[in-house]
Amino acid sequence: MPVAKPYHHGDLREVLMHAAEVLIGEVGPRAFTLREVARRAGVSHNAPYRHFASRDELLRAVAAEGFEHLRASMIEQMESGASARERLILCGCGYVEFALRWPQHFLVMFDLADVVHGQPDAPPIGESAFGVLFDAVVATQNADVIPAGDPMPIAWTAWSLVHGIAKLAIGGNLPLNQQSALDFTKLAAESMIRGIERSGGNFKIS
């Protein structure tokens, strides 16, 4: 058993977050406890409660951190785009790249909806990240690349596309390395955009 170590107040939260991320990578987001996180961090089993009132609160913190990483990854990828069309495609690449780099966060963010989004009194998580994708869709419409109209179904379609690729890639079910997965994401996103172009503005939910 590791010896409990004293941590400065400002460091403990970061140490616990890191321990939780490592443990999630080993056992999944549902099979760990605060006690095990504390043991991995080398602190007393009561120490996590200084920052997290419950296991679910720690998971929400991991998810919130993940959505910030996701937002940053999409924005960083989009910066090299020379057109609205290219930036929308690169936004999807940023999504997949995030999942490949931060798979533990990805699992918590999307496999624990009841924990991440199921607390009515808690602030919403993930809206700013989705907003990056939504704004990229609107910009592509404004550039007359895809038909005008309600951008939400298009944003949902784009999200579903890249989320599926990301999920398959981190689960080892897509026989591609990281660069090939990103190349495939570009190809799939381009195909999606062409399909929307051919819809002639009829891309909507009845």
C-alpha positions in Angstrom: 0.0 0.0 0.0 1.4 3.4 -0.9 2.0 5.8 2.1 -0.4 8.6 2.3 1.3 11.8 1.2 0.5 15.4 2.1 -0.3 17.6 -0.9 -0.6 21.3 -1.0 -4.3 22.3 -1.3 -3.8 23.6 -4.9 -2.2 20.3 -6.0 -4.5 17.7 -4.6 -7.3 18.2 -7.1 -4.9 17.8 -10.1 -3.4 14.7 -8.5 -6.9 13.1 -8.0 -8.0 14.0 -11.6 -4.9 12.3 -13.0 -5.4 9.2 -10.9 -9.0 9.0 -12.0 -8.0 9.3 -15.7 -5.5 6.5 -15.4 -8.0 4.3 -13.5 -10.7 4.9 -16.1 -8.3 3.8 -18.8 -7.8 0.5 -17.0 -11.3 -0.4 -15.7 -13.7 1.9 -17.5 -15.7 4.9 -16.2 -18.2 2.9 -14.1 -15.9 0.5 -12.2 -13.8 2.7 -10.1 -14.4 4.3 -6.6 -13.1 7.3 -4.9 -11.3 5.1 -2.4 -9.4 3.5 -5.3 -8.6 6.9 -6.7 -7.3 8.0 -3.4 -5.1 4.8 -3.1 -3.7 5.4 -6.5 -3.0 9.0 -5.7 -1.2 8.0 -2.4 -3.5 10.0 -0.1 -6.0 9.0 2.6 -9.4 7.7 1.5 -11.1 10.8 2.9 -8.8 13.2 0.9 -10.8 13.3 -2.3 -13.8 14.7 -0.4 -11.9 18.0 0.0 -12.6 18.6 -3.7 -15.3 16.2 -4.8 -18.4 15.5 -2.8 -19.0 12.2 -4.6 -17.7 9.8 -7.3 -20.1 11.4 -9.8 -18.8 14.8 -9.1 -15.3 13.7 -9.9 -16.5 12.1 -13.2 -18.2 15.4 -14.1 -14.9 17.2 -13.5 -13.2 14.7 -15.8 -15.9 15.2 -18.5 -15.7 19.0 -18.2 -12.0 18.9 -18.7 -12.5 16.6 -21.7 -14.9 19.0 -23.3 -12.4 21.8 -22.9 -9.7 19.7 -24.6 -12.2 18.8 -27.3 -13.0 22.5 -28.0 -9.4 23.4 -28.1 -8.5 20.5 -30.5 -11.2 21.5 -33.0 -10.2 25.1 -32.9 -6.6 24.3 -33.3 -7.2 22.1 -36.3 -9.5 24.7 -38.0 -6.9 27.4 -37.8 -5.1 26.0 -40.9 -8.2 25.9 -43.0 -8.2 28.3 -46.0 -12.0 28.2 -46.6 -15.2 27.6 -44.6 -15.5 24.1 -46.3 -12.0 23.2 -45.3 -12.5 24.5 -41.7 -15.6 22.4 -41.3 -13.7 19.3 -42.4 -10.8 20.1 -40.1 -13.2 20.6 -37.2 -14.1 17.0 -37.6 -10.5 16.0 -37.7 -10.0 17.9 -34.4 -12.8 15.8 -32.9 -11.2 12.5 -33.9 -7.8 13.7 -32.9 -9.1 14.6 -29.4 -10.6 11.1 -28.9 -7.4 9.4 -30.0 -5.3 11.6 -27.6 -7.7 11.6 -24.6 -9.7 8.3 -24.8 -10.4 8.2 -21.1 -12.1 11.6 -21.2 -14.0 10.6 -24.3 -15.5 7.5 -22.5 -16.6 9.6 -19.5 -18.1 12.4 -21.7 -20.2 10.1 -23.8 -20.7 6.8 -22.0 -22.0 8.4 -18.8 -24.8 10.7 -19.9 -26.7 10.1 -16.8 -23.8 11.4 -14.7 -22.5 14.1 -17.0 -25.9 15.6 -18.0 -28.3 14.1 -15.5 -28.0 16.7 -12.7 -30.5 19.5 -13.2 -28.9 21.9 -10.7 -25.4 21.5 -12.2 -24.1 23.9 -15.0 -24.3 22.4 -18.5 -21.2 20.7 -19.8 -20.2 20.5 -23.5 -22.2 23.3 -25.0 -19.2 25.4 -26.0 -17.6 22.4 -27.7 -20.7 21.7 -29.8 -20.9 25.4 -30.5 -17.6 25.2 -32.4 -19.0 22.6 -34.7 -22.3 24.4 -35.0 -20.6 27.7 -35.9 -18.5 25.9 -38.5 -21.7 24.6 -40.2 -23.3 28.0 -40.2 -20.1 29.5 -41.7 -20.2 26.9 -44.4 -23.8 27.8 -45.2 -23.0 31.5 -45.2 -20.2 30.8 -47.7 -22.8 29.1 -50.0 -20.9 25.8 -49.8 -24.0 24.0 -48.5 -27.7 25.0 -48.7 -29.1 27.5 -46.3 -31.7 26.4 -43.8 -31.8 25.0 -40.3 -28.1 24.2 -39.4 -28.9 21.9 -36.5 -29.7 18.7 -38.5 -26.4 19.3 -40.4 -24.5 19.8 -37.2 -26.0 16.6 -35.8 -25.1 14.7 -38.9 -21.5 16.0 -38.8 -21.3 15.1 -35.1 -22.6 11.6 -35.6 -20.2 11.0 -38.4 -17.0 12.0 -36.5 -18.2 10.6 -33.3 -18.7 7.2 -34.9 -15.2 7.3 -36.4 -13.7 8.3 -33.1 -15.6 5.6 -31.2 -14.5 2.9 -33.6 -10.9 4.2 -33.6 -10.4 4.3 -29.8 -12.1 0.9 -29.5 -9.6 -0.7 -31.8 -12.3 -1.5 -34.3 -11.0 0.7 -37.1 -7.9 -0.9 -38.7 -6.1 2.4 -39.1 -3.3 4.2 -37.4 -3.8 7.8 -36.1 -2.8 9.6 -39.3 -4.8 7.2 -41.4 -7.9 7.7 -39.1 -7.6 11.5 -39.6 -7.2 11.0 -43.4 -10.3 8.9 -43.4 -12.2 11.5 -41.4 -11.4 14.1 -44.1 -12.6 11.7 -46.8 -15.8 11.0 -44.9 -16.5 14.6 -44.1 -16.0 15.6 -47.7 -18.4 12.9 -48.8 -21.0 14.2 -46.2 -20.6 17.8 -47.5 -21.1 16.6 -51.1 -24.2 14.7 -50.1 -25.7 17.8 -48.4 -24.9 19.9 -51.5 -26.8 17.5 -53.6 -29.8 17.7 -51.3 -30.5 21.1 -52.7 -31.7 22.5 -49.4 -34.0 19.5 -48.5 -31.7 18.4 -45.7 -34.1 18.7 -42.8 -36.0 16.7 -40.3 -39.7 16.4 -41.0 
